[in-house]
């Protein structure tokens, strides 16, 4: 699987959780170990093309910042950018 294909899957899943009212905006949290074979910079570029971003959990903004530190350092946070962030 390529970073583009992964990007498409992650965005689809983010919208799935949002539409199921499991999240307050399109977002998904993934485990760093599960995706260590992917180039995160390339993935970030693919996500950005679709108005999404990926950020290290330890640097994540609100509301992700409220999560436990031990949890955050093991995760990547993918979320839809707000209009003013474009």
C-alpha positions in Angstrom: 0.0 0.0 0.0 1.2 3.5 -0.8 1.0 6.6 1.3 -1.7 7.9 -1.1 -3.8 4.8 -0.6 -3.3 4.9 3.2 -4.3 8.6 3.1 -7.5 7.7 1.4 -8.3 5.0 3.9 -7.5 7.2 6.9 -9.7 10.0 5.6 -12.5 7.6 4.8 -12.3 6.2 8.4 -12.2 9.7 9.9 -15.4 10.6 8.1 -16.9 7.2 9.1 -16.3 7.9 12.8 -17.5 11.5 12.4 -20.7 10.5 10.6 -21.4 7.9 13.3 -21.1 10.8 15.8 -18.1 9.1 17.5 -16.0 12.3 17.0 -16.9 16.0 17.0 -15.0 16.6 13.7 -13.4 14.2 11.2 -10.4 12.7 12.9 -8.7 9.4 13.7 -5.9 8.2 16.0 -3.5 5.6 14.8 -0.7 3.7 16.5 2.8 4.7 15.4 4.1 1.1 15.5 1.4 -0.1 13.1 2.4 2.5 10.5 6.2 2.7 11.0 6.8 1.3 7.5 5.3 4.4 5.9 7.0 7.7 5.2 5.1 10.1 7.4 6.2 13.2 5.5 4.8 11.7 2.2 1.7 10.7 4.1 1.3 14.2 5.5 1.6 15.7 1.9 -1.1 13.3 0.7 -3.4 14.1 3.7 -2.8 17.9 3.2 -4.0 17.6 -0.4 -7.4 16.6 1.1 -7.5 19.2 3.8 -6.3 16.8 6.5 -3.1 16.8 8.7 -1.2 14.3 10.7 0.6 15.3 13.9 2.7 13.5 16.5 0.5 12.7 19.5 2.9 14.4 21.9 2.4 17.7 20.0 -1.3 17.4 19.3 -3.6 20.4 19.8 -6.9 20.4 21.7 -8.9 18.3 22.2 -6.3 15.7 21.7 -4.0 17.4 24.2 -6.2 16.3 27.0 -5.3 12.7 26.6 -2.8 10.8 28.8 0.9 11.5 27.9 1.7 7.8 27.8 -1.0 7.3 25.2 -0.2 10.4 23.1 3.5 9.6 22.5 2.5 6.2 20.9 0.0 7.8 18.4 -0.4 9.8 15.3 -3.4 12.1 15.2 -5.1 12.7 11.9 -7.7 15.4 11.6 -9.5 17.7 9.1 -8.0 21.2 9.0 -10.2 24.1 9.7 -10.8 26.6 6.8 -8.4 29.2 8.3 -5.6 26.6 8.5 -5.4 26.1 4.8 
